[in-house]
Amino acid sequence: MTQKLLEVTLSRVWQQTEEIRTFELSPTEGALPSFEAGAHIDIYTDVGPRPYSLCHLHVVDGPYVVGIKREPDGRGASRWLHDTCRVGHRLQIGPPRNNFRLAPQAAHHCLMAGGIGITPVLAMAKALWQRGSSFELVCFFRGRSHAPFLEEMRTAPWNQRVRFHFDDSPAHQVHLDDLCAAQPVGTHFYACGPAGFMAAVRQATRLRPPEQVHQESFSALPAAEKSGRTTFTVELARSGKTVLVEHGESLLQALRRAGHPPITSCEMGVCGSCVTRYLSGTPVHADAFLSADERLRELAICCAGSLSERLVLDL
Ligand code: FES
């Protein structure tokens, strides 16, 4: 399974904060596909594809723009992009995909961003302003010096809709519980940020209808939430093949070993690239992507296990 890749040239890079840069990717030839706010692309790095959210609105014949934080202790993709890629560098990317869409209609939209989670949310604020929708954007940053896109938000025509929380500034504090409780009935909530922030958002919105709470994570569930059998058999229903997941091996590793590599990107259960239907068996879900309802039919191959001896996938 592969996705059709696009070739782009790194046309501009600029520093947002000490650890965050904006990367502008221009088409090497032709125009890049359109997308809606909330979409992300996979950038193929020297350690494999990684998902990055688009932080702008689609412009015909325009570039893609992503904001990337250099993670010194990450798996290497952001270090490679920051340390190795320079203007003029050619890169391969996947076409935009969107798992984090704006609701077509809502009484009000409450956008919440933690740190680099601002990237998809920034595009959403621009789209809602264009639509003339009711919205507010609340940004949670460690401090001003860690806040990307600050100048862009301050000078945007919708700057009156933005509030900032800075951990290091007693004058700029926003409490998530108070923020969410104050939102009118019918509000749709959107949140993107690190694990602790997302857990706090889930807690603050727990009494709201789940279909009105939209989340995009960029970190996996804690290892403690993963469990299941150490070996199990996977049947690939379409090809009729059977693969044994051996002790110490993940489902993803077993499928790759057997010559059936699924499409992957984040490989930690947050992007949805590897989501696949299962037809029977009892998977153990460890992703931060699928809803409870979706988990009845689908699993994220990169981090799923199995409680049953046999798992049948629609592959
Ligand atoms: S590769 Fe991202 S969820 Fe599996």
Boltz pocket constraint, residues with backbone or C-beta under 6 A from the ligand:
constraints:
  - pocket:
      binder: B
      contacts: [[A, 263], [A, 264], [A, 265], [A, 266], [A, 267], [A, 268], [A, 269], [A, 270], [A, 271], [A, 272], [A, 273], [A, 274], [A, 275], [A, 287], [A, 289], [A, 300], [A, 301], [A, 302], [A, 303]]
      max_distance: 6.0
